[in-house]
Amino acid sequence: MDIPPEVLEQTQARFLQRDPERAMTMQHLTVGGPLAADSQFRVEARLTRLGVPLPDARAVAEGHEDALTVAARLPEDTRLPLERIIGANDLVGVAYLDLARSAARSVGRVVLKDAQGRTQGFGTGWLCSPRAILTNHHVLEDAAVARTSVIEFNYELSAGGTLQNRVTLNLDPDALFLTSEALDYSLVAVGGDTSALGWLPLFGTTGKVLVGEALSIVQHPSGEPKQVALRENRLVDLLPDFLHYETDTAPGSSGSPVFSDTWEVVALHHSGVPRTDAQGRPLRRDGQPLQPGDSDTLIDWIANEGVRISRIVEDLRARSDAVGNALVAEVLAAQRPPLPGPSEVQAEVGRVLDLGAVTVGPDGVASLPVTLRLRVGGEEGGSNPAPAPPRPYLDPEDAGKAAAYYTDLPEGGTPQARFLALSDLVTRTHTRTPTYDPAGELYPWVDLWPDGKLRSLYSAREHTPEELIAADRAAQERRTTLAAREGLSVDALEEALPYNCEHVVPQSWFGKREPMRGDLHHLFACEPGCNSFRGNTPYFDFPDYGEAVRSDCGRRDPGEFEPAHGKGAAARATLYFLLRYPGVVRQYGERHLTTLLAWHTSEPPAEWERHRNAAIFERQGNRNPLIDHPEWADGVAFSEGLGR
């Protein structure tokens, strides 16, 4: 659909206002590439996100080491992305096409219909969770428009040039409809089975792309079959709410996802910047001023604008009308969908694609699938050794192990009897008791999310495992040095130099005793700022904000703390603690149990917690029953675990 005139005017005004800054950026890009055109903080974040070790990333960002020198000593899967950023190598692995194909599955054509079912226009949208799509506000302005519209997936041409069988899903604005005219986004629930489509999660972290890097867009221009502008777009400016990038997307692309080279969504495409004459009038491709009634297809576009995903995530987290909506919580959890199985994707390992050989149209847009000439690495007739099979994020055999774990558990009984039976089970199977060492026990595997990152429990900030491991090891070394020099206790120094780890049951409540201190079921990655903000206060659900102190970590009043994120996981870990260590917690009462059980119900366990449970089971021997069987919560008298 055509871009509304007011959106076009605002986009153009922002672009023109940034002329001086953009000119300076282009100079930096010409001389030194993306590493010279962006801030040190963003460069460091981008490199660590690509897998560059933190010390190397920091050395490059601060100019202490040459990027090519660092790249030369990195493994290939990290070296090649870094070389692409600095312009030393424009090749990508063939798996890049697998990722593109996988990402494209989640993009659909939004078909706007009136109450009589007549088509009124088209846009693009994508699944950002299994049950919600994201598109522009100017595509779906209100719930009434969404209620009569649909989204079509798989509307694309096959290799033989015929249309595929499309999948049409209804929108469900009664379950979820959030919109922002200022940020030009609408988040809408979708009905139907999306399991075969996957989704494109919204990551609010810094470091997904640098100024000067190539972007790709999957779209339905003018309602046409799905197409892709593959690495034909360069990010040229970074505004607080928007990105500007060079491309030639056609109308109908409103609502398209804009991707980095790692196929993470970095922006929601929403408008273009037209070429103008001396009077500021938009020009058509024929050089004539745009006339009323002219289609967007006639405009001579010079750049485009997308809404930053990080800004959309920030807005969703701050909205009062999003609080308590499980669909919004699912979107903000930003979990990656399962990777396609071997039958769906047959990637060749160790080969590369020269994107210069891709055949594209005069407008810079190529349809997928495309015909490619591949330059294959390796010797003629040679073969690459088979890679070692990756460790599965969620052990496919864990479901059977979980079923066996509860085989001897008595069925039925009173809530008190159920508590005692579960308490006995998780206690006697806790056969291995690791000591408290988050850098060795928690960060490398147990607490990882599906994307390989760690997320702070209360703020949801993303970190690489290497980042927190290095920080905690450095803090431990500092504690040891100070203890030896000043004669202080290492444990006492932990308050001044804390770990990036949270005990959901505070250590002071159990005197830092083992095995409680090192029990992985209630340990989570969490930066010290949030640890300090919570302190050792009990969890609480504020009926209103009142005078509560607010931060990215949550809300706090004297003696009460409500986290901004992670309520369900924190509740289940606390209830596990009551089962495993009955009588220890004296700070909670019945009203606290009501809050914990409500959080457990409103935020059910997902893949991340199931992974944690399986990994901890392998390490400790016991499991958290509320992750395996959330439905058991109402039948267990957790008050039996409270200290009197």
N, C-alpha and C positions, 0 to 999 in steps of 0.2 A: 504494500500500500504506500501511497505517497507520504512523504514526511510533512507534518504540519508546518505551515509557514513560520509560526512562532518558534518552533524547535529549530528550524533551519536558521532563522535570524540569530537566535542565541548561540548556536554553534559557530556561526560565522563571526560573531562579535568576539567570542572567546579566542578563536583562532587568530584574528587580526590583532587582538590585544597582546598576544604572545609573540608577535613578530620579532622583537628584539631578542628575547630569550631563546627563541627557536633558531635564530640566525647564529647566536653564539654556540648553541648546541651543535649545529651542523658543522661549524668550524672545528669543534673538538672531535666530532666523529670523523671528519676528513683527516685530521692529523693523527689522532690516537685511537680511534674506534670506540666501541661502547665502554671500555674500561676507563677511558678518559672523559667520557661525556656524562657519566652518572656519578652519584655521590659515593664516597668511600663506604658508607654504611650499606647502601644498596648493592654495591659491587661485592662486598664481603658476603652479604646474605645470598646473593645469586650464586656465587661460586660454591658456598657450602651446600646450597640446595642441589647443586649438580653433583655433589659428592667430593668436592675438593676438601681435603683436611683443613680444619679451622686455621692452624698456624700458617699454612700455605696461602689460604684465601686472604687472610689478614695481611700477609706480606705483599701479595699482589695489589690488594686494595690500597695499601698505604705507600706503594711505590718502592718498597724495599727489595723486591725481586721481580725479575722480568717474567711475564706470563708464559712465554715460550719455554723458558728454562724450567718453570714449574710443571708445565704440561708434559715435558719430555720424561719426567720421572713418575707420571701418574699412570695407572692402568688404562687400557684403551677405552673402556666404556666411560671413563671420566675425561680422558685426554681429548677425545674427539669433540665433545660439546664445548670444551674450553677453546679449542682451536677454531671452532666455528665462530664463537663470539669475537675472537680477536682477528678473524679474517684470514687465518693461516690455512684453513681447510674448509671447503664448503660442502664436503661430502657428509651424508647421513647413512646410517645403517639401513638395510632393507626392512628391518623391524619398524622403522619409522612409518612405512606404509601400513603395517599391521596396526600400529597405534592410531594412524589416521582413519583407517577403516573402522576400527573399534569406536573411536570418538564420533564418527559420522552416524553410527547407528542411533545415537541418542538425540539427533537433531531432526526436527519435524517441520512440516509446513502447517502453519496456523491458518485455518480457513474460517473467515468471518462470515457468519450467516445471520439473516434476520429471523424473526419469529416464524416466518413461513418456510424457512429452510433455503431461501435464495442466497447465493454467494454474493457477498458485498466487497470482498477484498482478501488479500493474503498477507501474511507475515511469516516470520521464522521464530521458532522457540526450541528449547531443549529441556530434556529431563535433567534436573539438578538433584534429584533424589528419586527413589523408586515411585514416589507418589505425587510429585509436583514438577511443574514446568516453569521456566523463566522466559519472559519476553518483554517487549517494551510496553510502557504505559500507553503510548500512542497507538499500539496495536490492540491491546485489550484495556480500554479506559475504565471500565467498571464491571461489576459482577453481572449486570444484565447482558452486556455484550458477550462476556465469557460463557454465560449459561447457554446461549444458542450456537456457540462456535465449537469447532472441533480441532484436533491436531492430527495430522496424517504423517506417519512414519513410513520409511521405505519407499517414499515416492521418488523414484530415481530410475535411471536407465541401466539396463543390464549391459554386459559386454557386447551382446549382440544388437544393442540399440532398441530393445523393447522395454516397455515399462514393467517394473516389478509389481508384485502384488502388495498393495499398500495396506498398512495397519491403521485404522481410524479409531481414535479414542475420544470420548466425550470429556469435556472439562467439568469440574465440580466446584464451582466457586462457593457453594454453601459450606463445603468442608474447609476451604481455604481460599481467600482472595485478599492479598495485600498489594497495594499499589503506591507508587510515589511519582508524582508528576515532576518534582524537582530532579530526581535521579532517573526518571523515565524507565521505571521497571514495574512489572506486574508479576507476582508470584501466585500461581493458581494450582489447585489440586487437580489431578487427572484421574479418571476412572479407568478400570480395565487392567489387563495383564501386561506389565512392562518388563517381565523377567528376561525376555529375549533381546531387549533394547539397551540395557545398561543405563548408566547415567553419568553426568559430568559434574562432579562435586564442586562446590564453591569454597575455595581456600582463601581465607582472609589474610594470609601471611604476606610479608614482604619478600621479594627475591624471586618472583616467578619469571620476570623478564627485565632486561635492561634497555634503556634508550639506545637505539641503533640496531637492536636485534630484529630478526625477521619474524613476522606473524603470519598466521594462516586463518582463513575464515571459511566455515562450512555454512551453506546458505541455500535459500530458495528464492533467488532473485525474480521479482515480478511473478511469484507463484510458480515458477518453472521447476522441473525436476531438480533434485539436490545437486549442487555443484560446489566446487572448492576453489578458492584462490590460495594456491599453495606456495607459501614462502614468498609471495609477491608484495608483501606489505611490510614496511619498516616503521617501527615505533620512532617518532621524531619529537614527541613532547609528552611530559608527564605533569598533569594538573592535579590539584587535590581530589577532584571528583571524576576526572575524565582523562582519557588517553587520546592523543592525536597520532594518526599513522597514515602513511602513504598507501593508497590503493585505488581501485576503481570499481567498488561494489555498486551494483545496480539497485534500483528501488525494489522493494520486496524483501531486501536483506535485513530490514528492521527486525531486531530481536535475535540476530545471529550471534553465536559464540565466537569470540576471537581467541586464538590459541597461541601459546608460546611453542618453541621447538620441541618441548617435552610434552606437548599436547595437554597442558593444563590451561583452563579457561582464565584469561587475564582481563577480559572486558566483555560487556554486552554492547554489541554494535547498535547504534541508534540514529546516526545522522551523518550527513556529509558536509563538506565545505565546497561550495560552488565557486568557480571562477567568476569574477565580477568585472564590470566596466568602471570607468572613472566616476560614474554616479553611484556606484555601489550596487548596481542591479545584477542579479545572477544571469550568467550567459549560457546559451545553449551551445551544443557542439558546433553548430554552424556559425557561431560568433554573434548571433542576434540575441537581444535581451529576451529573457524568459517572459512569456505572455500568460495571462490568467487562463487556466484550463490546460496548459501544457503539462505533459507527463514528466515525472522525474527522469525518465529514460533519456530525455533530450538534454539534460543539464550536463555541462562540462565540469565534472568533479575534479578537484585538485588534491583533496585530502578527506579523511573521514575521522569521526569521533566515536569513541566507545566509552561506556560508563565503567569505571574501575570496579572489579569484583570485590576488592577489599572494602570499598566504600559501601557497596550494597550489603555485604555481610555486617559491617558496622551499623548500618541503618536498621537491619533486621534485629540485631541484638538489642537495640535501644528502643524499639517500638513497643508501646504498652499493649497494642492490639495483637501482638505476637506472643505475649507471655502465656504459657500454659498450653499452647497449641502443639500437639505432638508432631504434626507434619512440619512445622517450622523447626522444632528441635531436631527432627531428622535431617532437614536441610543443613542446619548449622553444625551438625555432627561431622559433616564433610567426609563421610566414609567413601572410599573408592569401591566401585562394584567389583565382583570377582573377575579375574582376567579370563579372556576366552580360553576354552579348552583346546587341546591339541587338534581335535577334529575341526575346530573352527579356524584356527590360525596355524599355518605351517611356515614359521619364520625360518629363513636361512641365516645362520650365525656366521659372523665374520665377513660379510659381504657389504658392499657399499653402493649407494645410488648417487649418481651425478645428476643433481637437479637441473643442471644446465641442459640436459637432454630431454626434459619434459616438453612435450608439444602443447602449447597453450594458444588460445585464441587471441585476436588483436586487442581484446579488452583485458587481457591478462588473467582470464578465468578459465580453468580447465575443469571438465566434468570428471567425476569418479564413477566407475573405474576409468583410468586413462591408459593410453598406450605409451609405454616407456621403452627407451633403449637403455639397457643396464650395462654399466662397466663393472665387471665382477673382479674383485680382488683375488689374490692367490695365484699360484702357478697353474699353467695349462694342465688340465686333467687332474690337478691335485684335489685334495679334500681336506676339510677342516676336522680336527678331532671333535668328537661329541662332547659338549659341555657337561659338567657334573650336574645332576638334577638339582634344582633349587629346593631349599627347605620349604615345605608347604607352610603358608602362614597359619592355616587352620588344619591340623592333622585330620585327614579324611577318616581315620580310624577312631577319632576321639569320641564320636557319638556312641560307638560300641563300648568304648571304655567307660563312658559316663553311665551307660545303662547297667554295665556290670558292677559299677561302684555302688549302686543303690539296691542291688539284688536282694540282700539280706535285711533291708530296712523293713520293719513291721508296717503293714498297711493299716490305715484307719487309726483309731485311738483318739483320745482327747487332745486338745491343743498342748496341754502340759506334757502329755506322753510323747507327742510328736517332737516337741522341743528336746526332751531328754534323749530320744532316739537319734535325732540329727546331731546333737551335741556329742554323744558318744561316738558316732561315726566319724565326724571331722576331727575328733581328738585322737582316737586310736589309729587312724590312718595317716596322721601327721608324723610320719616316720623319719623324715629328714628335716632338719631345722637350720637353714642357712642363717649365718649371722648378718647383722645389718651392714650391707655394702651395696648401695644402689648402683654405683658405677659398674660393679661386677655382676650383680644379680638382676637388677631391674631394667636398666636402660638398653643393654645390648639386644634383648629379645622379648622379655616378658611384657613390657609396657608399650611395645611398638604398635602403631596403628597400621592399617592395610597399606598406606603409602610409604611405609618405612620411616616415618617421622614419630617423634614424641609430641604429645600435647599436654600442656600444663593443665592439671585437673580443674582448677577454678577459673582460669582466664581463657583457656583453649589456645593459648599462644603456641605456635609450632617451634620445635627445636630438632636439630639432628641429634642422633645418639652420640656422635663424636663430640658435639658441642658440650653436652652435659657431662659426658664422661671426663673430658678434659678439664672442665670447670670443677668438678668434684674432686678429681685427683689433685688438681692444683690447690684446692682448699685444704685437702687432707695433708698435703706436704707442708703447707703454711702452718697448719695447726701443730704438726709434729715439730717443726722448727721453733715455733714460739714456745711450745711446752718445754723443749730442751733448754732454751735460752732463758726463759722467764720462770721456770719451775712451776708452770701451770698445768692443770689437767687437760688432756686432749679433749675429753668429753665436755668440759666446761667451756672450751674455746669454740665448740660447735655452735653455740648460740651467736657468737660474733662472726663466725665463718661457716654458715649453714650449708647443708647439702641442698641440691635442687630436688628435694623429695619431701612428700607430705605423708605423715601418718594420719589417716582419717580419724583414728582414735589417738589423741595427742599422747606423746611419750610421757609427759608429766603425770598422766592419769594412771600409768602402770610403772612408774619409777624407772623407765628405760630398761626394764628387765627383758632378757631373752627367755623363750623364743618369740615373745610378743613383738619385740623391737624389730626383728628381722623377718617376721611373717609377711610374705609377699602379697598375701590377699588384701592387706590394707595399706600397702605402699603404692604411691603414684608419683609420677613426675610432676613437679610443681615448683616454679621459681621461688626463691626466698622471699621476694616481695609479697607474694600471696600468703606464704607461710606466716610471715610476720603480721600481715593484715588480719588473718584469722586468729593467730595466737593459739590459745588452748580453750577457746570458747566453744560451747555446744552448738550444734546445728539448730537452725530456727527458720521458720517460714513467715516472713513479715506480711501481715495482712495489707499493709500499704507501706510506702517508702518512709513516711514520717520524717524524722530527723536522722534517719540512718546514714552513716558514712557510706559513700558509694565509691567504688573503684572498678577497674577492669576485673578484679577478683571477686567482687560481690558486694553485699551490703552488711553493715555491722552496727549494732548498738551495744552498749555495755552488756557483756555476758551473752550475746547472741550473734550468730553469723549465718548468713544465707549466701551460698556460693553463686556466682554468675553462671557457671557451667558445672557439669559433672555430678548433678544431684543424684541421679539414679545410681551411678556407680558408687558414689560415696555412701549412699544409704545401704546398698547391698553389702559393701565391705564392712560397714559398722554392724549390721545385723549378723554377718558371719562372725565378727569378733565376739558378739554376745554368745553365739553358739560355742565357739572354740574356747573362750575364756570366761565362763559364767561367774558372776559375782565380782568381777574386777571393776567394771564401769559403774561408778556411783554418781556420776554427773547427769545421768539421764533419768527421766521418769516416763510415765505413761504418755504424757502429751508429746514428748520427743519421739516416742515410738510411732505415734500417729503420723507425725511429720515424715519420718523415715519411710514408713510403709506407703504413704501417699506419693513420695518421690519415686519409690520403687515401681509403683503402678504407672505413673505418668511418663517415666523414661525407662522403658523396658530394655533389657540387655541386647546389644547388637554384636556384630562380628568382633569388634575390638575386645569386648569383655569375654566373649567365648574363647578367643585366642588366649587372653590372659589366663583364664581358668584352666585351659588345656596345658599351657606352658607351666603354670604353677603346680598342677597335678603331677607333671613329669618331674618337677624339681623337689616338691615337698611330700607328695603322696596323697594329699587331701584336696578336696574341691569345695567351692562355694555352692551349696545347693540352690540358692536363689537365682543363680545364673543358669544352671541346668534346668531348673523347674520353677520359674517365676510364680506359677500358679499356686505353689505350696505356701506362700507367705501368709495368706489369710487363715490358714489352719494351724499356725504355730504360735504358741504363747511366748513371744520373745521377752516378755516381762520376767520370765524365769531366769533370764541371764543378767538382770540388773542387780548391782550390789545394793545391799540394804543398809 
